[in-house]
């Protein structure tokens, strides 16, 4: 089976059985190719596969075949830095084992060169200038579909996450109906993008009107939403229809609905119940036909419980509720998102953009605390700084909340003054203490990265960063304990 360039690759389609449950299944995601980041990613289910073989080919292809009683997956990469026989994944008891096959440029796991390594949830695999992500995620037996939207489909609904793909399919089903939708999730997860996609799918002829409830002063929010009559209050010099009427026959998107004041909640409930709006200072209602989509990063049911949000309004709004996961929990979508955001940031030259391995590795290992919004700003900045050249590590702005990249240490050779020297020495001391603590924990937990992460109260991704920074080899501690 060959992977076409114009759409992601999905292997193994099976029929969903009634009552089937989502169970963790092993997947390998081809996330990013440095020389061609716009090339479509691929999803490779590994259940039922005895061996995966990686090597260079004239074009990218993914072919499943049988060799005797063994099920093989041949992955050919159009990557000049990949050897003809580069690496393989085999089954070793109940785990999957990645092995380098004597390649010229080596095989890396989470930025560390490895001759062999058992694969664990979230591992980033680097072969030449191509990056894969290994994940064990809950998935129904039915394949959830390709990640890229089909022809004419809006952006925003592309995902390799099986659970999210199922919810997006349900969202597409309710799009034509006039059902209110609640979008929940952390800040920056793309709620407005999803709302615009929903409007595009709805077929409604009117406009998409967006308003951030938290950005309006309490004294103006009702006049902005519902409009006002001339002279209704000081400064009302003319009639204003308001945003609700502006969205007639279209979609009204209320971001941060949890910030809507109690009095405005009451007025908005009437809009939903009666499909009409009364402007401030008016005596007669005006009929409106609109689809309402709201978004929040707050816990609305908890707000209802505490009395901070009207229960009857929440009931009216909750026709369909979609929870958008943070980017750190859908890292398999990074390739899809990077390609889409590069096209948005540089539509005229996105096809010519290339990245260094160091830059790609940093993008794929970053925590993205501010989610897709942070990724978009990061790529936009990198494209500008790179100019006509390829994106390098130095072109990436530091992660949100940091003034330097995780691997950047203070310069000790720059002749700093006494306060700077003291700060540098303190940083060096903390780095050494952290390295010693990691080594101690790896020894105690026999090289188990997940156990070390739990002991330190950190995510596995952060532990992998420190492994790369300090040159620690977890396998050394497994070997010592076993030998």
N, C-alpha and C positions, 0 to 999 in steps of 0.2 A: 504494500500500500504506500503510495507516494504522497508526500505532503505538498499541496499546492501552495504557491506563494501568496495567493490572494485571500486565504482564509485559514484560521487555526486548524490544527490537526486533532481529531478526536478518534481514538481507537476503541473498539469493542462496544457494540450497541446490543443491548439485550432488552427483552420485554419485561416491563414491570409487573410483578405478581401482586395480586390483591393481598393486602396486609403486610407487604414487605416493609422492613424497617431500615432506617439509615444506619449502617454499620461502618466503622472505620475501615478504609481500604487504602492500600499503598498506591500513590501516584508519583510520577516523575513529570515535572513541568519544564519544558524548554522555555525559559523566561526571556532571555535576551542574547542577541548576537552583537558584539561590540561594533563591528564594521557596518552592520545593517540593522540598527535598532527598530526600524519600521517593519522588518520582516515579521510575519505573524508568529506568535507563540504556538506551543503545542502542548497537549495534555496526553500523557501516556499512562493508562492504567497498568499496573504491574501484577495484579492478582491473576494467577494462572500462568504467569511467565516464569520460566526456569532460568533464563539468562538474557541479559541485554548486552549487545555488543556495539561499541562506539568506534567510528573511524571516519576518515575523510572521504568525501565523494565529490563527483562533478556537480551535483545538485543536492540539495537537502532532501532526504527521503527517510521514511519510517516504514519498515516492512516487517510484518509478522509472518513467521513460517514455522514449520516443524522439522525437527532433525531427529528421526527415530521417534521416541516417545517424549522428547523434550520440546517445549514451546519456546521459540527464540524470537527476540525482537532485535532487528538490525537497524541501527540509527546511523545514517550517513550525513555528515555535516559539511556544508560548503564553507570550509574554514581552513585557510592555509596553515594555521598554527596547530591543527589537529593531525596526528599521525594516522597512517592508513589503518593500523591496529593500535588504537590509543588506550582504551580501557574497557572494562566489562563489569556488569553487576550480576552476581550469582546468589543462589540461596545457600545459606549456611545454617542449617537447622531452622530455627524460627525467625531468623533475621536475614537481611539483605546485605551483602558484602560488596563494596566497590574496590576494584583492583586496577592499578596501572599496569599496562602491558609493555613496559619499556619504552614509553612514548618519548619523543624528543623534548617536548616542553613540559612534561609532567602533568599530574592530576592533583587538583587542589580541592580541599573540603574546608569551607568557611575561611578561605584565604591561606590555609596551611597546606604545604605540599605533603601528599600522603602516597605511600606505596600501596597500602591497603587500609581500609577503614570500614567498620560496620556503619550502616546508614541509620540515622536517627531523625525523628520528626524535625523538620525545619532546616535540614542541612543544605547548604549552598555548594553545589558542585561546579567546578570550573575546568573545562576541557578546551585548551587553546584559548580562543577569544569568545567562547560560547558558555553560557551559564544555565545550569539546571537547578531546580529546587525540588527536594524530596519532601513529600508530605504524606501523612496518614490522616485522612479526613473522612468524616461521615458522608456516605454517598449511597443513594438507593441503587438497586440493581439496574434501573433504567438510566442510561446516560443522559445527563441533563441538557445536552446540546452544546453547540459551538459557542465560544466566548464572544466572537465578534458579531455585532448586529448584522442582520441580513440586509439586502438591498432595500433602501428606503426607510430603514429603521433608525431611530434617533440614537445619538451617543448617550452613554451613561448606563445602559443596560447590558454592558459587556462584562462577563465574568467567567472565570474557570472554577469558582467555588460552587460545588454541587448544591449546597443548601441555599445559597443566595440565588443561584440560577433558577431554582424551583420557585422562590418567592418572586423573582422578576417575571417568570412565566405567569404567575397568578396576577401580578400587576398589569401585564398586558391584557389579560382576560377581563379585568374590571375597567380598563381604560375607557372603552366606549360608553360605559354606564355612568350615570350622574351620581356616583357614590363618593362621598367625602373620603379623603385619604389622609392618614397621619403618618408622617415620616419621622422616625426617631433615630438618634445616633449622636455620637460625639461631634463637636465642632469640626468642620472641615471635611466631613465624610462624603460630601457631594449631594446634600439633600435638595438644593435648588436645581441641580443638574437633573436629578431624577424627576422633580416636579415638572421641569420643562419637557422632558421626554414623555411624561404622562400626558401633558397637554397636546404634544404632537401626535400621540397615538389616539387621543380621544376623538379627533376629527371635528372638534368644536370650532366654529368659524370665527369666534371672537378672539380678543387678544389674551396674552398671558401677562398678568399684572402681579408684580411681586412687591411685598412690603415687609420690612423688618419691624415687628411690634416693639422690640426693645430699643429701637433708635428714635422713636417718637416721644416727645414730652406728653405726660398724661393729659395736659390741658388741651392738646391739639389732636390727640389720636382719634377722637370721635368725629371731629370735623374732617380729618384726612380720610377716614374710612367711609363715613356716611355722607359727607358733603355738608354744606351749610347754605343758608339763605343770606342775602345781603342784609347787613345790619343785625345779624343774629348775636353778634358779640363785637367787642371793640376790635377793630382791624378787619372785620368782614366787609370789604368794600364791594364785593360782587358775589353773585351766586357761584357756588362750586359744586359739581356733581359728586365728587368723592371717588375713592378708588373702587368701592364695591360696584357702583354704577359703571365705572370705566371698564370693568371686567365683564360687563353684560355679554352673554352668549359665549364667553370664554372661560378662563380659569383664574381664580384669585388664589395666590399663594401667600399665606401668612407665616413668615418665618418667626421663630421664637414666640409661638403662641402662648407659652407659659408666662410671658411678660405682659400679657394683655390685662389691663386693670379690671377690677370686679364690675364697675359700672359699664365698661365697654363689652364685657362678656355677656351681660344681660341684653344689651342692644344687639349684639351679633347673634345671639340665640334667636331673636325675633327674625333676623334675616334668613336664618336657616329654616325656621319653622314655617314662615309665611311667604318666603321668596319675595320679600319686599323690603324696602329701606326707607327710613324717614330721616331726611336731612335735619341737621341742627337748625332750629328756628322755623321748621316747616310744620304744617299741620296735616298734610296728606301724604300717604306712603306712595312710593313708586315701585312697580313690579320689576324684578330683576331675574335673569336666567343665568346662573353661573355654577361652575364646578369649584368646590373649595378644597384646597390642599393645604395642610398646615404642617409645620415642622418644629421640632424642639429637641434640645439636648437634655431637657429636664424630665423627671419622672412624673408624668401627668397623673397616673393613678394615685401616686403618693400625695400629690398636690390636692387631688379630689378628697382623699382621706383626711388631709389636714385642714380642709376648708379653703384652700388658697385658689382652687379652680372649681368652677361649677360642674357638678356631676352631670346635670342634664345637658350642658353644652358638650362635655366630653363624650357623652353617649351619642349625641347628634353627629359629632365629628368622626367617630371611630367606625366608619363603614368598613375601612380596610386599613390595617396598621402594618407598616413595613419598618423593621429595625435594620439600619445600615451598620454593618460591623466596622470597627476601626481598621485602618489600613494594615496595621501590624498583625491582624488576624486573617487577612486575605492577601498575603504576600505573593501567592500564585498569580494574582492579577497585576503585579507590577509591570510586566512586559506589555500587557494590553494598555495600561494607563500611561506608561512612558511614551509609547507610540502615539497615542491620541493627543497627549499634551505637547509633544514635540511638533506635531502637525499644527496645533493651535498657536504655539509660541513662534514658530518659523514656517508658515505655510509655503513660502516660496522656495525654501531650501532644506526642508526637513528630510527629503530623500537623500541629501548629501551629508547628513550629520553622521559622525562616527564618534566612538568613545574609546578611551584607554581602558584597559582591564582594571586599573586601580580605581578609576571613576565609576565604572559599572559595578565593581565589587562594593564600593562605598554606598552607592544608591540601593543596592539589594540587601545590604546588611543594616542599614539605618533603621531606627525605631519609628520614625515619622510620627512624632507626638501630635502634630497638628494635621495629620492625615493627608488626604489628597490635595488639600489647599497648600500645604507645605511642599509637597512634591511638585506641584505646578510652579510655585514661585522659585524653587530650587532649579528646575530645568530652564525656566525663562532667564534666570540670571546667568546660568552656565552657558547658554547659547550666545548671549550677548558678549560675555567675556571671552569665549572661544573664538569669536569672529568667524573667519573662513576655515580655521583649523579644527582639529578634533577636540572634543570635550575632555579635559584633563582633571585630575583630582583637585588641583588648585583652583579650578573654576567653580567648584561646588561651594556654595555658602555653608557655614557651619550649621549643625542641627539646631532646631528651635531651642532657645534657652541656653545655648553655648556660645562662647566667643571664639572658640577654636575647634577644629575637627578633633574627634576622639584620639587620633593617632599623633596629633601635634603636641610636642612637649616644649617647655621653655628652652630657649637657647642659653646655654651656659658659657658660651664663648664670646658673648657680646659686650663684655666689660660693663655690666650693669652697676648702678649705684647700690648702696647698702640695702635699702628697702627692697629693690628688685632682686638683689642677690639672695636676700633672706627668703623671698617668696619662691625663687627658683629652687633653692635648697630644700625648702619645705615640700615643694611639688615632687622633687626627686625622692625625698624620703618617703612620701606617701606612695609613690609608684613602687618603690622597693618593698614596702610593707605589703602592698596589695599582691605583688608577685609572690612573696613568701607565703602569704595566706592562701593563694591559689594552689601553690605547690603542696602545701600541707593538706589542703582539702582533697586534691587529686590523689594524694597518697592514701588518705583516710578512706576515700570512696572508690579506690581502685580504678581511677581514670574515668568514672561515670560522670559525664558532663551534666546530665539532668540532676543528679544528686548534688553536685557542687552548686548548681544554680539555685536549687531549693535551699541549701545551707546558707548561701549568701543573700537570699531574698531577691535574686536577679533573674531576668529572662535568659534563656539559652543563647539568644543572639548576642547579648552583652558579654557573656562568658566566652563566646567564640571570638569576639573582638579582642578581648584581653589575651586569649590564647595566641592570636596572631601577633599582638603587640609585644608580648613578653617571650615569644618563642618557646612556649610550653608544648610538649607533645604528650597528650593524655594517654596514648597507647603505651608509652614507656612505663606508666604506672600499672597498667593492666598486665603487662608482661612481667614486671617485677613480682607482682603478687602471685601471678600464675606460675612463675618459675621457681 
